[in-house]
Amino acid sequence: MNPGDRVRVDRADRTYEGVLLPSSTDDHLVVKLEGGYNVGVDREGADVSVLAEDVYEIDGTDSTGTEETGSAIEFDDDLPTISLISTGGTIASTVDYRTGAVTAQFDAEDVLRAVPDLAGRANYRGRVVANILSENMEPPIWQDLAHAVHEEIAAGADGVVVMHGTDTMQYSASVLSFMLETPVPIVFTGSQRSADRPSSDNVMNAVSAVEAAKSDCAEVMVCMHASESDDRCALHRGTRVRKNHTSRRDAFETVGAEPLGEVDYESETVEFRREYQERGAVDLAIEPALEDDVELLKFTPGMDPQFLDVLEGCEGVVIEGTGLGHVHTDLIPRIEELIEDGTTVAMTSQCLEGRVCDRVYDTGRDLLEAGVVEAGDTLPGTAKVKLMWALENAEDVEEAMGTSLAGEIQERSVPWE
């Protein structure tokens, strides 16, 4: 019985049938079920029958289940150099063979071995900044990531691909857009579904991200599926992208406009639809300082003004207001007190399309008189990381929050259809 055999496992009145996978422990069997999911089964008391031998080739193992070593990636002096930076996430995940759960444990070199389609497209340098699931992302890791990207570009990388979990990718792409001036593409990519699932999007996303990193667009971008089909990936500006679905492969969308461009997976071509910063247009620079005492508050009807007491002493607060940027009038005096005590308060809208305008209704004018700063049509999450950056780097924070620094504020908000 070897990995790749089709087996039936009977244990404790349960029967599992599928392909036997390698296990990291002698105490458990791992079986890939017909639906694509994996299950871990305790060997003790399990009755295993081999239904067919060698029905499935297991990457990274030989016929005895022994792990192979070495990378199939070939290097070519005529190819561009792309730095692959890993922070963890599903695109860099494997299965915990004790439980069948997915865990982030690949480093960048493992990604190269796991995606052989990357071979021949570029020369690669691998680097690990973090090995976390993206819900555990924190400002100090953003700073480490910014320094790593800066160092790779300074060392001659022609482009950078950041492997990142999808849950907080939009925040990381946004904050790096403010922290870095880049003469080359910086492309974030991830995977909604792990490599062990038949519907995984990791290969297409990784390959498309590398093609985007070789392009002429020297901006921070997010490269993810443009549709549920395996045909093309969309390239989203880092400050205008949002994850709008929990599990679809095309979960990411550019809000208020169409994406910057697309990568056609079959033809391997990159096409841009909108204006962008060209390769080499600016010199490499970094301003990594962040004020981490900034909170994002979503206003809801019935919110008690005393709830705002938890924000006392914060350096900055971004509010997701209703409509044009409103809150209940009972909250305005407490907001004014926060501002008088030194907290910068910026207003965004829960409406993802359109911009804040607090000069239309009395509530909005009262907020402006209290000292609230309008953030235009900046997305709430982007506004938070921008305020974190502006409090440490901008001479005039209010002016910075109302000015487009990295494409986060658009001249006109137009839904993409």
Buried (B, 14 or more C-beta within 10 A) or exposed (E): EBBBBBBBBBBEEEEBBBBBBBBEEEEBBBBBEEEBBBBBBEBEEBEBEEEEEEEBEBEBBEEEBEEEEEBEBEEEEEBBBBBBBBBBBBBBBBBBBBEBEBBBEBBBBBBBBBBEEBBEBBBBBBBBBBBBBBEBBEBEBBBBBBBBBBEBBEEEBBBBBBBBBBBBBBBBBBBBBBBBBBBBBBBBBBBBBBBBBEEBBBBBBBBBBBBBBBBBBBBBBBBBBBEEEBEBBBBBBBBBBBBEEEEBBBBBBBBBBBBBBBBBBEEEEBEBEBEBBEBEEEEEEBBBEBBBBBBBBEBEEEBEBEEBEEBEEBBBBBBBBBBBBBBBEEBBEBBBBBBEEEBBBBBBBBBBEBBBBBEEBEBBEBBBEBBBBBBBBBBBBBBBBBBBBBBBBBEEBBEBBBEBBBBBBBEEBEEEE
